[in-house]
Amino acid sequence: VAAQVARDLAGQFDLIHAHDWLTYYAGIAAKRVSGKPLVVHMHATEFDRSGEHVNPQVYEIERAGMTEADRVIAVSNLTRNIVIEKYGIPASKVVTVHNAVRFSAKQAQSQERGVSDKIVTFLGRITYQKGPDYFVEAAAKVLRKTRNVRFVMAGSGDMLKPTLPGDMLKHIVRRVAKLGIADRFHFTGFLKGDEVQRMFALSDVYVMPSVSEPFGISPLEAMRPNVPVIISKQSGVAEVLDYAIKVDYWDVDALADAIYGLVEYPALAEMATEKGLGEVTNLKWENAAGEVANVYRSLL
């Protein structure tokens, strides 16, 4: 279909831009028919989604698309390094364009809270890639020091591993029960739209402990309503934020210490929110779009 479209529109376009592996073969087909340059955009690699247990078919599609492309755009230097090292793509044709964030025109409304406890939030797919199990282990460590904290896991479940039965959400629920912290741990299920904004408005700390995160926009969304954030060093967004607290995803002691510091020391949280808001306000999609346009110009 992509090849036919490229034939029908011959002479009416200058360049082909394909996003992630689902469209790479279509982009290749259009390029071969038209002879126009191909840009592929890597938002997440199979290594991000599956760790080292990659789907060989998906990997091959990703490799083929990036090999055939005239330029590869990666959403972070983290992703760029994976593209170069894991797929063998020449560094000279891989360009980093960091993501940004678009904020709603309406300000998030303050939410009435039914508890006086501090609220620490994880928001995302409950899957291996997002590191929810590290969030649970850190929560247990924090609750040994103070009980005036509640932890919220907002998101829906996902497969634990492609080769194992069961899902990560059930695993997490069982672990919370075994650790004896169920009275301080809440599961909201999947949130969307205004529900996400209400959750941020209720939060005192936002945590993104991803094992591998090509970029990660949710910390930027949390920083807008003045929520201090803790992110893993293994995330692309860590490259553009100076005022987020950064820890290795596997270091649950450091993660617990960071959470405890933000909930117990108001001055630390205030500094993080004040500086973070100024930082995130400057991350605009218009700037990212300008960088993509420069990639186009370099090929025309």
Secondary structure, 3 states (H helix, E strand, C coil): CHHHHHHHCCCCCCCEEEECHHHHHHHHHHHHHHCCCEEEEECCCHHHHHCCCCCHHHHHHHHHHHHHCCEEEECCHHHHHHHHHHHCCCHHHEEECCCCCCCCCCCCCCCCCCCCCEEEEEECCECHHHCHHHHHHHHHHHHHHCCCEEEEEECCECECCCCCCCEHHHHHHHHHHHHCCHHHEEEEECCCCHHHHHHHHHCCEEEECCCCECCCCHHHHHHCCCCCEEEECCEHHHHCCCCCEEECCCCHHHHHHHHHHHHHCHHHHHHHHHHHHHHHHCCCHHHHHHHHHHHHHHHC
